[in-house]
Amino acid sequence: MTSVNDPKFDVNRTFSNLCGVTLMNNQNGHVVAEVMRGKDDVSVEEYPSMIRVDGKGKLLFDFAEITEVIGFEFDQTDFEEIMSTHYGRMVHFDDKTMLFASPEEAAEYIDFDLRPVQ
């Protein structure tokens, strides 16, 4: 029997410096995962019904790069269709989506004020 005092249930509040998305494990999700697989500090894990794409620091999904590999114009709506969840700060642009592990790094894009309110 597992005890609630078991260390594997401890809370770890240290900063992971990770961000990521869960993609559908279909043809389009697979292509996006393959594009991301070769990038520095990116890991891709495939499961029967989903694909995890995780990055250290930040992730950049460049739609022009994905378009070239997938064979049709890939844009934000296509990305949203295959993505089910994410963690980290997500910022959408016309030609790419970026995820940031740190809100401070995303602050300039999302109008996030880091100064405390008086």
BATORKE-752736 format. One record per atom (N, C-alpha, C, O): residue number from 1; chain; x negated, y, z. Coordinates in nm, 3 decimals. Each point is the difference from the previous one (the first is absolute). Last residue first. Layout:
# BATORKE-752736
+-----+--------+---------+---------+---------+
! num ! cadena !    east !   north !      up !
+-----+--------+---------+---------+---------+
! NUM !      A !       X !       Y !       Z !
...
+-----+--------+---------+---------+---------+
# end
This chain:
# BATORKE-752736
+-----+--------+---------+---------+---------+
! num ! cadena !    east !   north !      up !
+-----+--------+---------+---------+---------+
! 118 !      A !  -0.090 !   4.893 !  -0.641 !
! 118 !      A !  -0.016 !   0.066 !   0.131 !
! 118 !      A !   0.134 !   0.012 !   0.068 !
! 118 !      A !   0.008 !   0.052 !   0.112 !
! 117 !      A !  -0.207 !  -0.428 !  -0.476 !
! 117 !      A !   0.097 !   0.108 !   0.015 !
! 117 !      A !  -0.014 !   0.058 !   0.140 !
! 117 !      A !  -0.008 !  -0.075 !   0.098 !
! 116 !      A !  -0.397 !  -0.173 !  -0.388 !
! 116 !      A !   0.107 !  -0.019 !   0.099 !
! 116 !      A !   0.091 !   0.124 !   0.008 !
! 116 !      A !  -0.045 !   0.113 !  -0.019 !
! 115 !      A !  -0.220 !  -0.274 !  -0.432 !
! 115 !      A !  -0.017 !   0.086 !   0.116 !
! 115 !      A !   0.114 !  -0.022 !   0.099 !
! 115 !      A !   0.115 !  -0.009 !  -0.041 !
! 114 !      A !  -0.159 !  -0.194 !  -0.402 !
! 114 !      A !  -0.070 !  -0.072 !   0.106 !
! 114 !      A !  -0.020 !   0.083 !   0.126 !
! 114 !      A !  -0.050 !  -0.051 !   0.100 !
! 113 !      A !   0.407 !   0.019 !  -0.539 !
! 113 !      A !  -0.077 !   0.095 !   0.079 !
! 113 !      A !  -0.060 !  -0.072 !   0.121 !
! 113 !      A !   0.073 !  -0.052 !   0.084 !
! 112 !      A !   0.100 !  -0.086 !  -0.596 !
! 112 !      A !  -0.001 !  -0.048 !   0.138 !
! 112 !      A !  -0.092 !   0.091 !   0.080 !
! 112 !      A !  -0.120 !   0.004 !  -0.024 !
! 111 !      A !   0.257 !  -0.048 !  -0.468 !
! 111 !      A !   0.033 !   0.117 !   0.079 !
! 111 !      A !   0.017 !  -0.037 !   0.148 !
! 111 !      A !   0.095 !   0.041 !   0.066 !
! 110 !      A !  -0.247 !  -0.329 !  -0.434 !
! 110 !      A !   0.137 !  -0.015 !   0.051 !
! 110 !      A !   0.043 !   0.116 !   0.090 !
! 110 !      A !   0.102 !  -0.009 !   0.068 !
! 109 !      A !  -0.544 !  -0.036 !  -0.285 !
! 109 !      A !   0.097 !  -0.037 !  -0.103 !
! 109 !      A !   0.144 !   0.002 !   0.050 !
! 109 !      A !   0.092 !   0.020 !  -0.079 !
! 108 !      A !  -0.478 !   0.066 !   0.362 !
! 108 !      A !   0.002 !   0.103 !  -0.105 !
! 108 !      A !   0.104 !  -0.029 !  -0.108 !
! 108 !      A !   0.044 !   0.093 !  -0.068 !
! 107 !      A !  -0.117 !  -0.410 !   0.429 !
! 107 !      A !   0.062 !   0.125 !   0.042 !
! 107 !      A !   0.009 !   0.104 !  -0.111 !
! 107 !      A !   0.103 !   0.067 !  -0.013 !
! 106 !      A !  -0.307 !  -0.529 !   0.038 !
! 106 !      A !   0.117 !   0.026 !  -0.084 !
! 106 !      A !   0.058 !   0.139 !   0.023 !
! 106 !      A !   0.084 !   0.045 !  -0.078 !
! 105 !      A !  -0.452 !  -0.206 !   0.334 !
! 105 !      A !  -0.043 !   0.003 !  -0.139 !
! 105 !      A !   0.116 !   0.032 !  -0.094 !
! 105 !      A !  -0.021 !   0.060 !  -0.106 !
! 104 !      A !   0.112 !  -0.111 !   0.567 !
! 104 !      A !  -0.083 !   0.119 !  -0.020 !
! 104 !      A !  -0.047 !   0.010 !  -0.145 !
! 104 !      A !  -0.005 !   0.110 !  -0.055 !
! 103 !      A !   0.243 !  -0.493 !   0.214 !
! 103 !      A !   0.086 !   0.114 !  -0.033 !
! 103 !      A !  -0.079 !   0.128 !  -0.025 !
! 103 !      A !   0.043 !   0.087 !  -0.076 !
! 102 !      A !  -0.229 !  -0.591 !  -0.010 !
! 102 !      A !  -0.005 !   0.109 !   0.096 !
! 102 !      A !   0.094 !   0.113 !  -0.040 !
! 102 !      A !  -0.009 !   0.051 !  -0.112 !
! 101 !      A !  -0.035 !  -0.435 !  -0.159 !
! 101 !      A !   0.005 !  -0.060 !   0.133 !
! 101 !      A !   0.011 !   0.109 !   0.106 !
! 101 !      A !   0.065 !  -0.020 !   0.103 !
! 100 !      A !   0.116 !   0.054 !  -0.619 !
! 100 !      A !  -0.108 !   0.039 !   0.089 !
! 100 !      A !   0.017 !  -0.068 !   0.135 !
! 100 !      A !   0.110 !  -0.003 !   0.055 !
!  99 !      A !   0.053 !  -0.031 !  -0.617 !
!  99 !      A !   0.029 !  -0.028 !   0.141 !
!  99 !      A !  -0.124 !   0.033 !   0.081 !
!  99 !      A !  -0.113 !  -0.027 !  -0.042 !
!  98 !      A !   0.335 !   0.159 !  -0.479 !
!  98 !      A !  -0.111 !  -0.018 !   0.091 !
!  98 !      A !   0.054 !  -0.032 !   0.139 !
!  98 !      A !   0.102 !   0.054 !   0.042 !
!  97 !      A !   0.044 !  -0.049 !  -0.607 !
!  97 !      A !   0.045 !  -0.002 !   0.139 !
!  97 !      A !  -0.122 !  -0.027 !   0.086 !
!  97 !      A !  -0.082 !  -0.086 !  -0.033 !
!  96 !      A !   0.171 !   0.307 !  -0.500 !
!  96 !      A !  -0.060 !  -0.094 !   0.095 !
!  96 !      A !   0.074 !   0.004 !   0.133 !
!  96 !      A !   0.077 !   0.091 !   0.027 !
!  95 !      A !   0.022 !   0.196 !  -0.411 !
!  95 !      A !  -0.080 !  -0.102 !  -0.067 !
!  95 !      A !  -0.064 !  -0.103 !   0.094 !
!  95 !      A !  -0.076 !  -0.086 !  -0.045 !
!  94 !      A !   0.366 !   0.459 !   0.186 !
!  94 !      A !   0.058 !  -0.042 !  -0.128 !
!  94 !      A !  -0.073 !  -0.121 !  -0.058 !
!  94 !      A !   0.062 !  -0.087 !  -0.061 !
!  93 !      A !  -0.079 !   0.117 !   0.583 !
!  93 !      A !  -0.031 !   0.099 !  -0.102 !
!  93 !      A !   0.066 !  -0.047 !  -0.130 !
!  93 !      A !   0.053 !  -0.111 !  -0.004 !
!  92 !      A !  -0.014 !  -0.006 !   0.571 !
!  92 !      A !   0.029 !  -0.027 !  -0.140 !
!  92 !      A !  -0.039 !   0.120 !  -0.085 !
!  92 !      A !   0.029 !   0.114 !   0.035 !
!  91 !      A !  -0.164 !  -0.345 !   0.472 !
!  91 !      A !   0.016 !   0.124 !  -0.075 !
!  91 !      A !   0.019 !  -0.035 !  -0.146 !
!  91 !      A !  -0.083 !  -0.070 !  -0.059 !
!  90 !      A !   0.083 !  -0.166 !   0.596 !
!  90 !      A !   0.011 !  -0.017 !  -0.145 !
!  90 !      A !   0.029 !   0.134 !  -0.065 !
!  90 !      A !   0.088 !   0.075 !   0.044 !
!  89 !      A !  -0.315 !  -0.292 !   0.438 !
!  89 !      A !   0.070 !   0.114 !  -0.060 !
!  89 !      A !  -0.002 !  -0.016 !  -0.151 !
!  89 !      A !  -0.106 !  -0.013 !  -0.061 !
!  88 !      A !   0.102 !  -0.422 !   0.380 !
!  88 !      A !  -0.087 !   0.111 !  -0.031 !
!  88 !      A !   0.084 !   0.112 !  -0.060 !
!  88 !      A !   0.118 !  -0.019 !  -0.029 !
!  87 !      A !   0.047 !  -0.472 !  -0.046 !
!  87 !      A !  -0.044 !   0.064 !   0.123 !
!  87 !      A !  -0.111 !   0.096 !  -0.033 !
!  87 !      A !  -0.079 !  -0.023 !  -0.092 !
!  86 !      A !   0.530 !  -0.255 !  -0.169 !
!  86 !      A !  -0.136 !   0.057 !   0.002 !
!  86 !      A !  -0.033 !   0.043 !   0.142 !
!  86 !      A !   0.089 !   0.016 !   0.083 !
!  85 !      A !   0.288 !  -0.338 !  -0.422 !
!  85 !      A !  -0.039 !   0.070 !   0.123 !
!  85 !      A !  -0.138 !   0.061 !  -0.017 !
!  85 !      A !  -0.074 !  -0.034 !  -0.092 !
!  84 !      A !   0.301 !  -0.156 !  -0.287 !
!  84 !      A !   0.107 !  -0.011 !   0.100 !
!  84 !      A !  -0.034 !   0.073 !   0.129 !
!  84 !      A !   0.089 !   0.061 !   0.060 !
!  83 !      A !  -0.205 !  -0.049 !  -0.627 !
!  83 !      A !  -0.052 !   0.020 !   0.135 !
!  83 !      A !   0.114 !  -0.009 !   0.101 !
!  83 !      A !   0.102 !   0.067 !  -0.014 !
!  82 !      A !  -0.041 !  -0.088 !  -0.468 !
!  82 !      A !  -0.072 !  -0.120 !   0.044 !
!  82 !      A !  -0.053 !   0.011 !   0.143 !
!  82 !      A !  -0.044 !  -0.100 !   0.057 !
!  81 !      A !   0.291 !   0.462 !  -0.266 !
!  81 !      A !   0.079 !  -0.121 !  -0.023 !
!  81 !      A !  -0.069 !  -0.125 !   0.055 !
!  81 !      A !   0.067 !  -0.090 !   0.051 !
!  80 !      A !  -0.283 !   0.518 !  -0.057 !
!  80 !      A !   0.099 !  -0.011 !   0.108 !
!  80 !      A !   0.084 !  -0.127 !  -0.012 !
!  80 !      A !   0.044 !  -0.056 !   0.100 !
!  79 !      A !  -0.349 !   0.154 !  -0.447 !
!  79 !      A !  -0.073 !  -0.030 !   0.124 !
!  79 !      A !   0.099 !  -0.020 !   0.116 !
!  79 !      A !  -0.013 !  -0.095 !   0.077 !
!  78 !      A !   0.182 !   0.238 !  -0.489 !
!  78 !      A !  -0.044 !  -0.139 !  -0.010 !
!  78 !      A !  -0.070 !  -0.044 !   0.128 !
!  78 !      A !   0.018 !  -0.111 !   0.048 !
!  77 !      A !   0.104 !   0.561 !  -0.088 !
!  77 !      A !   0.119 !  -0.084 !   0.018 !
!  77 !      A !  -0.034 !  -0.148 !  -0.009 !
!  77 !      A !   0.058 !  -0.081 !   0.072 !
!  76 !      A !  -0.403 !   0.404 !  -0.152 !
!  76 !      A !   0.043 !  -0.004 !   0.140 !
!  76 !      A !   0.121 !  -0.091 !   0.021 !
!  76 !      A !   0.005 !  -0.074 !   0.098 !
!  75 !      A !  -0.265 !  -0.044 !  -0.537 !
!  75 !      A !   0.011 !   0.126 !   0.072 !
!  75 !      A !   0.051 !  -0.023 !   0.142 !
!  75 !      A !   0.008 !  -0.112 !   0.048 !
!  74 !      A !  -0.207 !  -0.118 !  -0.554 !
!  74 !      A !   0.028 !  -0.030 !   0.140 !
!  74 !      A !   0.001 !   0.131 !   0.076 !
!  74 !      A !  -0.094 !   0.079 !  -0.010 !
!  73 !      A !   0.128 !  -0.265 !  -0.525 !
!  73 !      A !  -0.015 !   0.120 !   0.084 !
!  73 !      A !   0.046 !  -0.031 !   0.142 !
!  73 !      A !   0.119 !  -0.021 !   0.024 !
!  72 !      A !  -0.310 !  -0.389 !  -0.299 !
!  72 !      A !   0.109 !   0.095 !  -0.021 !
!  72 !      A !  -0.021 !   0.117 !   0.095 !
!  72 !      A !  -0.078 !  -0.009 !   0.095 !
!  71 !      A !  -0.229 !  -0.361 !  -0.103 !
!  71 !      A !   0.048 !   0.001 !  -0.138 !
!  71 !      A !   0.123 !   0.084 !  -0.027 !
!  71 !      A !   0.052 !  -0.001 !  -0.111 !
!  70 !      A !  -0.379 !  -0.117 !   0.502 !
!  70 !      A !   0.133 !  -0.063 !  -0.002 !
!  70 !      A !   0.064 !   0.002 !  -0.139 !
!  70 !      A !   0.086 !  -0.084 !  -0.030 !
!  69 !      A !  -0.519 !   0.289 !   0.124 !
!  69 !      A !  -0.006 !  -0.144 !   0.023 !
!  69 !      A !   0.136 !  -0.067 !  -0.020 !
!  69 !      A !   0.008 !  -0.110 !  -0.054 !
!  68 !      A !  -0.053 !   0.585 !   0.013 !
!  68 !      A !  -0.091 !  -0.061 !  -0.096 !
!  68 !      A !  -0.001 !  -0.153 !   0.012 !
!  68 !      A !  -0.007 !  -0.071 !  -0.100 !
!  67 !      A !   0.252 !   0.330 !   0.416 !
!  67 !      A !   0.064 !   0.000 !  -0.132 !
!  67 !      A !  -0.086 !  -0.072 !  -0.102 !
!  67 !      A !   0.051 !  -0.078 !  -0.080 !
!  66 !      A !  -0.231 !   0.160 !   0.508 !
!  66 !      A !   0.095 !  -0.111 !   0.003 !
!  66 !      A !   0.069 !  -0.012 !  -0.135 !
!  66 !      A !   0.021 !  -0.112 !  -0.049 !
!  65 !      A !  -0.307 !   0.476 !   0.104 !
!  65 !      A !  -0.078 !  -0.124 !   0.005 !
!  65 !      A !   0.091 !  -0.123 !  -0.003 !
!  65 !      A !  -0.028 !  -0.097 !  -0.069 !
!  64 !      A !   0.229 !   0.517 !   0.103 !
!  64 !      A !  -0.061 !  -0.013 !  -0.132 !
!  64 !      A !  -0.081 !  -0.130 !  -0.008 !
!  64 !      A !   0.005 !  -0.071 !  -0.101 !
!  63 !      A !   0.188 !   0.194 !   0.517 !
!  63 !      A !   0.098 !  -0.053 !  -0.094 !
!  63 !      A !  -0.055 !  -0.012 !  -0.141 !
!  63 !      A !   0.043 !  -0.088 !  -0.074 !
!  62 !      A !  -0.274 !   0.052 !   0.569 !
!  62 !      A !  -0.009 !   0.088 !  -0.116 !
!  62 !      A !   0.089 !  -0.057 !  -0.110 !
!  62 !      A !  -0.029 !  -0.107 !  -0.054 !
!  61 !      A !  -0.035 !   0.068 !   0.602 !
!  61 !      A !   0.065 !  -0.073 !  -0.108 !
!  61 !      A !   0.009 !   0.096 !  -0.118 !
!  61 !      A !   0.087 !   0.087 !  -0.003 !
!  60 !      A !  -0.390 !  -0.112 !   0.479 !
!  60 !      A !   0.044 !   0.079 !  -0.114 !
!  60 !      A !   0.056 !  -0.094 !  -0.106 !
!  60 !      A !  -0.071 !  -0.085 !  -0.053 !
!  59 !      A !  -0.061 !   0.109 !   0.622 !
!  59 !      A !   0.028 !  -0.079 !  -0.119 !
!  59 !      A !   0.049 !   0.093 !  -0.109 !
!  59 !      A !   0.077 !   0.093 !   0.026 !
!  58 !      A !  -0.391 !  -0.053 !   0.468 !
!  58 !      A !   0.110 !   0.041 !  -0.087 !
!  58 !      A !   0.011 !  -0.096 !  -0.118 !
!  58 !      A !  -0.094 !  -0.071 !  -0.034 !
!  57 !      A !  -0.137 !  -0.034 !   0.474 !
!  57 !      A !  -0.003 !   0.146 !  -0.022 !
!  57 !      A !   0.114 !   0.049 !  -0.084 !
!  57 !      A !   0.089 !   0.070 !   0.049 !
!  56 !      A !  -0.177 !  -0.564 !  -0.105 !
!  56 !      A !  -0.069 !   0.068 !   0.109 !
!  56 !      A !  -0.009 !   0.148 !  -0.034 !
!  56 !      A !  -0.055 !   0.038 !  -0.103 !
!  55 !      A !   0.439 !  -0.411 !  -0.067 !
!  55 !      A !  -0.121 !   0.075 !  -0.028 !
!  55 !      A !  -0.056 !   0.063 !   0.124 !
!  55 !      A !   0.072 !   0.031 !   0.095 !
!  54 !      A !   0.296 !  -0.441 !  -0.320 !
!  54 !      A !  -0.044 !   0.081 !   0.114 !
!  54 !      A !  -0.131 !   0.069 !  -0.035 !
!  54 !      A !  -0.085 !  -0.056 !  -0.069 !
!  53 !      A !   0.527 !  -0.246 !  -0.135 !
!  53 !      A !  -0.115 !   0.077 !  -0.047 !
!  53 !      A !  -0.035 !   0.095 !   0.113 !
!  53 !      A !   0.077 !   0.090 !   0.033 !
!  52 !      A !   0.241 !  -0.565 !  -0.108 !
!  52 !      A !  -0.048 !   0.108 !   0.086 !
!  52 !      A !  -0.122 !   0.063 !  -0.065 !
!  52 !      A !  -0.094 !  -0.069 !  -0.039 !
!  51 !      A !   0.542 !  -0.225 !  -0.146 !
!  51 !      A !  -0.144 !   0.023 !  -0.013 !
!  51 !      A !  -0.035 !   0.118 !   0.090 !
!  51 !      A !   0.063 !   0.106 !  -0.009 !
!  50 !      A !   0.368 !  -0.504 !  -0.032 !
!  50 !      A !  -0.050 !   0.137 !   0.009 !
!  50 !      A !  -0.151 !   0.002 !  -0.019 !
!  50 !      A !  -0.067 !  -0.103 !   0.008 !
!  49 !      A !   0.346 !  -0.299 !   0.003 !
!  49 !      A !   0.099 !   0.100 !  -0.043 !
!  49 !      A !  -0.051 !   0.143 !   0.006 !
!  49 !      A !   0.076 !   0.093 !  -0.029 !
!  48 !      A !  -0.363 !  -0.489 !   0.123 !
!  48 !      A !   0.102 !  -0.046 !  -0.095 !
!  48 !      A !   0.096 !   0.108 !  -0.048 !
!  48 !      A !   0.037 !   0.000 !  -0.118 !
!  47 !      A !  -0.514 !   0.171 !   0.253 !
!  47 !      A !   0.089 !  -0.092 !   0.071 !
!  47 !      A !   0.110 !  -0.041 !  -0.097 !
!  47 !      A !   0.013 !   0.060 !  -0.106 !
!  46 !      A !  -0.536 !   0.203 !   0.104 !
!  46 !      A !   0.122 !  -0.044 !  -0.067 !
!  46 !      A !   0.072 !  -0.103 !   0.084 !
!  46 !      A !  -0.061 !  -0.093 !   0.054 !
!  45 !      A !  -0.310 !   0.523 !   0.011 !
!  45 !      A !   0.042 !  -0.131 !   0.049 !
!  45 !      A !   0.131 !  -0.036 !  -0.067 !
!  45 !      A !   0.097 !   0.076 !   0.006 !
!  44 !      A !  -0.541 !   0.297 !  -0.041 !
!  44 !      A !   0.128 !  -0.045 !  -0.056 !
!  44 !      A !   0.026 !  -0.141 !   0.050 !
!  44 !      A !  -0.084 !  -0.089 !  -0.015 !
!  43 !      A !  -0.243 !   0.564 !   0.133 !
!  43 !      A !   0.021 !  -0.145 !   0.007 !
!  43 !      A !   0.141 !  -0.031 !  -0.052 !
!  43 !      A !   0.094 !   0.077 !   0.021 !
!  42 !      A !  -0.498 !   0.342 !  -0.041 !
!  42 !      A !   0.138 !  -0.043 !  -0.020 !
!  42 !      A !   0.005 !  -0.152 !   0.011 !
!  42 !      A !  -0.082 !  -0.070 !  -0.058 !
!  41 !      A !  -0.321 !   0.369 !   0.055 !
!  41 !      A !   0.076 !   0.012 !   0.126 !
!  41 !      A !   0.149 !  -0.032 !  -0.016 !
!  41 !      A !   0.082 !   0.051 !   0.076 !
!  40 !      A !  -0.305 !   0.021 !  -0.538 !
!  40 !      A !  -0.073 !   0.000 !   0.128 !
!  40 !      A !   0.097 !   0.019 !   0.116 !
!  40 !      A !   0.095 !   0.077 !  -0.009 !
!  39 !      A !   0.083 !  -0.302 !  -0.451 !
!  39 !      A !  -0.041 !   0.130 !   0.055 !
!  39 !      A !  -0.072 !  -0.016 !   0.134 !
!  39 !      A !   0.027 !  -0.093 !   0.076 !
!  38 !      A !   0.199 !  -0.249 !  -0.373 !
!  38 !      A !  -0.142 !   0.026 !  -0.021 !
!  38 !      A !  -0.053 !   0.128 !   0.062 !
!  38 !      A !  -0.118 !   0.031 !  -0.016 !
!  37 !      A !   0.591 !  -0.175 !   0.039 !
!  37 !      A !  -0.088 !  -0.103 !   0.057 !
!  37 !      A !  -0.149 !   0.034 !  -0.014 !
!  37 !      A !  -0.077 !  -0.029 !   0.092 !
!  36 !      A !   0.470 !   0.273 !  -0.282 !
!  36 !      A !  -0.054 !   0.046 !   0.128 !
!  36 !      A !  -0.107 !  -0.094 !   0.055 !
!  36 !      A !  -0.088 !   0.043 !   0.075 !
!  35 !      A !   0.320 !  -0.149 !  -0.478 !
!  35 !      A !  -0.069 !   0.128 !  -0.022 !
!  35 !      A !  -0.069 !   0.043 !   0.129 !
!  35 !      A !  -0.113 !   0.049 !  -0.003 !
!  34 !      A !   0.388 !  -0.425 !   0.029 !
!  34 !      A !  -0.125 !  -0.030 !  -0.072 !
!  34 !      A !  -0.081 !   0.126 !  -0.028 !
!  34 !      A !  -0.123 !  -0.002 !   0.009 !
!  33 !      A !   0.553 !   0.046 !   0.184 !
!  33 !      A !  -0.094 !  -0.059 !   0.096 !
!  33 !      A !  -0.134 !  -0.032 !  -0.067 !
!  33 !      A !  -0.106 !   0.020 !   0.061 !
!  32 !      A !   0.456 !   0.130 !  -0.334 !
!  32 !      A !  -0.047 !   0.109 !   0.086 !
!  32 !      A !  -0.103 !  -0.053 !   0.101 !
!  32 !      A !  -0.103 !   0.064 !   0.024 !
!  31 !      A !   0.313 !  -0.384 !  -0.292 !
!  31 !      A !  -0.091 !   0.083 !  -0.080 !
!  31 !      A !  -0.055 !   0.115 !   0.085 !
!  31 !      A !  -0.120 !   0.028 !  -0.005 !
!  30 !      A !   0.447 !  -0.304 !   0.202 !
!  30 !      A !  -0.125 !  -0.074 !  -0.019 !
!  30 !      A !  -0.102 !   0.083 !  -0.078 !
!  30 !      A !  -0.118 !   0.001 !   0.034 !
!  29 !      A !   0.556 !   0.165 !   0.022 !
!  29 !      A !  -0.075 !   0.004 !   0.125 !
!  29 !      A !  -0.134 !  -0.069 !  -0.012 !
!  29 !      A !  -0.100 !   0.047 !   0.054 !
!  28 !      A !   0.393 !  -0.076 !  -0.420 !
!  28 !      A !  -0.053 !   0.136 !   0.015 !
!  28 !      A !  -0.080 !   0.014 !   0.129 !
!  28 !      A !  -0.107 !   0.062 !  -0.001 !
!  27 !      A !   0.320 !  -0.483 !  -0.084 !
!  27 !      A !  -0.101 !   0.031 !  -0.102 !
!  27 !      A !  -0.061 !   0.139 !   0.019 !
!  27 !      A !  -0.122 !   0.014 !  -0.007 !
!  26 !      A !   0.299 !  -0.202 !   0.452 !
!  26 !      A !   0.056 !  -0.024 !  -0.133 !
!  26 !      A !  -0.106 !   0.041 !  -0.101 !
!  26 !      A !  -0.112 !   0.032 !   0.038 !
!  25 !      A !   0.169 !  -0.011 !   0.490 !
!  25 !      A !  -0.085 !  -0.093 !  -0.073 !
!  25 !      A !   0.072 !  -0.041 !  -0.128 !
!  25 !      A !   0.048 !  -0.112 !  -0.014 !
!  24 !      A !  -0.017 !   0.586 !   0.306 !
!  24 !      A !   0.070 !  -0.120 !  -0.039 !
!  24 !      A !  -0.099 !  -0.091 !  -0.075 !
!  24 !      A !  -0.084 !   0.048 !  -0.076 !
!  23 !      A !  -0.119 !   0.288 !   0.436 !
!  23 !      A !   0.057 !  -0.001 !  -0.134 !
!  23 !      A !   0.078 !  -0.129 !  -0.022 !
!  23 !      A !  -0.028 !  -0.102 !   0.063 !
!  22 !      A !  -0.177 !   0.437 !   0.355 !
!  22 !      A !   0.046 !  -0.134 !  -0.033 !
!  22 !      A !   0.069 !   0.010 !  -0.134 !
!  22 !      A !   0.093 !   0.080 !  -0.018 !
!  21 !      A !  -0.499 !   0.245 !   0.251 !
!  21 !      A !   0.134 !  -0.020 !  -0.052 !
!  21 !      A !   0.029 !  -0.150 !  -0.013 !
!  21 !      A !  -0.091 !  -0.082 !  -0.008 !
!  20 !      A !  -0.275 !   0.447 !   0.308 !
!  20 !      A !   0.031 !  -0.102 !  -0.099 !
!  20 !      A !   0.145 !  -0.005 !  -0.041 !
!  20 !      A !   0.084 !   0.073 !   0.052 !
!  19 !      A !  -0.548 !   0.117 !   0.285 !
!  19 !      A !   0.131 !   0.034 !  -0.055 !
!  19 !      A !   0.031 !  -0.106 !  -0.105 !
!  19 !      A !  -0.090 !  -0.069 !  -0.047 !
!  18 !      A !  -0.296 !   0.186 !   0.485 !
!  18 !      A !   0.057 !  -0.079 !  -0.108 !
!  18 !      A !   0.134 !   0.057 !  -0.044 !
!  18 !      A !   0.072 !   0.063 !   0.078 !
!  17 !      A !  -0.383 !   0.041 !   0.308 !
!  17 !      A !  -0.046 !   0.059 !  -0.125 !
!  17 !      A !   0.049 !  -0.081 !  -0.121 !
!  17 !      A !  -0.069 !  -0.007 !  -0.102 !
!  16 !      A !   0.146 !  -0.038 !   0.604 !
!  16 !      A !  -0.045 !  -0.107 !  -0.090 !
!  16 !      A !  -0.065 !   0.052 !  -0.127 !
!  16 !      A !  -0.077 !  -0.072 !  -0.063 !
!  15 !      A !   0.133 !   0.251 !   0.597 !
!  15 !      A !   0.028 !   0.039 !  -0.138 !
!  15 !      A !  -0.058 !  -0.105 !  -0.095 !
!  15 !      A !  -0.120 !  -0.027 !   0.004 !
!  14 !      A !   0.281 !  -0.092 !   0.505 !
!  14 !      A !  -0.111 !   0.061 !  -0.072 !
!  14 !      A !   0.039 !   0.025 !  -0.145 !
!  14 !      A !   0.084 !  -0.071 !  -0.056 !
!  13 !      A !   0.173 !  -0.145 !   0.429 !
!  13 !      A !   0.034 !   0.134 !  -0.049 !
!  13 !      A !  -0.117 !   0.070 !  -0.070 !
!  13 !      A !   0.004 !   0.121 !  -0.019 !
!  12 !      A !   0.207 !  -0.627 !   0.173 !
!  12 !      A !  -0.127 !   0.060 !  -0.038 !
!  12 !      A !   0.031 !   0.134 !  -0.065 !
!  12 !      A !   0.053 !   0.005 !  -0.111 !
!  11 !      A !   0.195 !  -0.393 !   0.459 !
!  11 !      A !   0.015 !   0.113 !  -0.091 !
!  11 !      A !  -0.138 !   0.058 !  -0.027 !
!  11 !      A !  -0.078 !   0.024 !   0.093 !
!  10 !      A !   0.195 !  -0.553 !   0.042 !
!  10 !      A !  -0.041 !   0.131 !   0.048 !
!  10 !      A !   0.021 !   0.107 !  -0.107 !
!  10 !      A !  -0.008 !  -0.029 !  -0.120 !
!   9 !      A !   0.073 !  -0.461 !   0.096 !
!   9 !      A !   0.116 !   0.088 !   0.005 !
!   9 !      A !  -0.034 !   0.139 !   0.054 !
!   9 !      A !   0.089 !   0.082 !   0.018 !
!   8 !      A !  -0.407 !  -0.443 !  -0.050 !
!   8 !      A !   0.046 !   0.025 !  -0.138 !
!   8 !      A !   0.125 !   0.088 !  -0.005 !
!   8 !      A !   0.037 !   0.048 !  -0.107 !
!   7 !      A !  -0.242 !  -0.198 !   0.528 !
!   7 !      A !  -0.063 !   0.115 !  -0.067 !
!   7 !      A !   0.048 !   0.025 !  -0.143 !
!   7 !      A !  -0.007 !   0.113 !  -0.048 !
!   6 !      A !   0.308 !  -0.330 !   0.449 !
!   6 !      A !  -0.093 !  -0.049 !  -0.101 !
!   6 !      A !  -0.060 !   0.120 !  -0.074 !
!   6 !      A !   0.075 !   0.087 !  -0.042 !
!   5 !      A !   0.277 !  -0.096 !   0.382 !
!   5 !      A !  -0.129 !   0.059 !   0.032 !
!   5 !      A !  -0.109 !  -0.046 !  -0.097 !
!   5 !      A !  -0.117 !   0.033 !   0.018 !
!   4 !      A !   0.561 !  -0.199 !  -0.027 !
!   4 !      A !   0.004 !   0.138 !  -0.046 !
!   4 !      A !  -0.130 !   0.073 !   0.033 !
!   4 !      A !  -0.025 !   0.108 !  -0.053 !
!   3 !      A !   0.032 !  -0.644 !  -0.033 !
!   3 !      A !   0.031 !   0.098 !   0.103 !
!   3 !      A !   0.004 !   0.140 !  -0.060 !
!   3 !      A !  -0.071 !   0.029 !  -0.095 !
!   2 !      A !   0.160 !  -0.550 !  -0.110 !
!   2 !      A !  -0.076 !   0.124 !  -0.010 !
!   2 !      A !   0.047 !   0.098 !   0.106 !
!   2 !      A !   0.120 !   0.018 !   0.021 !
!   1 !      A !  -0.125 !  -0.581 !  -0.038 !
!   1 !      A !   0.084 !   0.118 !   0.000 !
!   1 !      A !  -0.089 !   0.125 !   0.000 !
!   1 !      A !  -0.101 !   0.005 !   0.070 !
+-----+--------+---------+---------+---------+
# end
